[in-house]
Amino acid sequence: MVAHHFTIDLEEYFQVSAFEGRVARSAWERLESRVIPQVELLLDLLARHEARATFFVLGWLAERQGELVRRIARAGHEIASHGWDHVRVTHQTPRQFRDSVRRSKRVLEGITGIPVAGFRAPSFSIVPGREWALDILIEEGYRYDSSLFPVRRGPGYGYPDAIPEPHWLPRSAGALAEFPPSMLELWGLRLPAAGGAYFRLFPYAIARAALRQCESRGTPGTFYIHPWEVDPEQPRFNVPWSTRIRHYGGLRGTVQRLDRLLAEFRFTSIQATPSLVGLDQVA
Ligand SMILES: [Zn+2]
């Protein structure tokens, strides 16, 4: 039985890219933190199903929630980086990106004492033309990336022609393992399926079909979710209706769906997948 990857982008409900225009970074400090009970809920869910996960943690958050990060690591989950303050790669210079991945890695390693191997860009923002970010990850000591979402959803998001399975990316700086978030290939189209808003808003069967499709190829899928997606009581921002549906739609059903997914499939962290594409080199 294939063990899929369960991944969590660890950030506060107010750090979502789509809220950038409404919530200034300078205001983050003053907003209510809700991440502890959200993560506790996810940890319970994972423990109940004996599943392991990879948490891509925002450096800004780790600096303020060190004990939470230690608890996650102590529960047997992998700690990886989600950058420093959720600036998308499409909005960064190479220098800013390097600072962000270097600083977040250092802070996370300082908290847990365990080397950080993985990275996921905010909002899957390593898009065509931004491949320099992959070289910088290698130079900064990262061993794998999970940012190349093989779907087409407008500019600034996704990498439409990416290989949909785990693979090595040969770069001038070396090699980086890539774990693309899963999609569902249907009638020649690539549908985002295994995570986030797609998981909340589309029928559950879509996510299941995406993971089954990975199994039929003999490769693990990569599922992702955010702590704020299990918190229907989170404060709501006044955002346009399309953003409102995307971020607040289906929140009440997330836990139940996750429970079902965790019962139907076996999940582990990315780093615990040594048999893949020579990934023992990553560990
Ligand atoms: Zn994020």
Residues whose N, C-alpha, C, O or C-beta is under 5 A from the ligand:
A	BS01	ZN	D9 E11 P122 S123
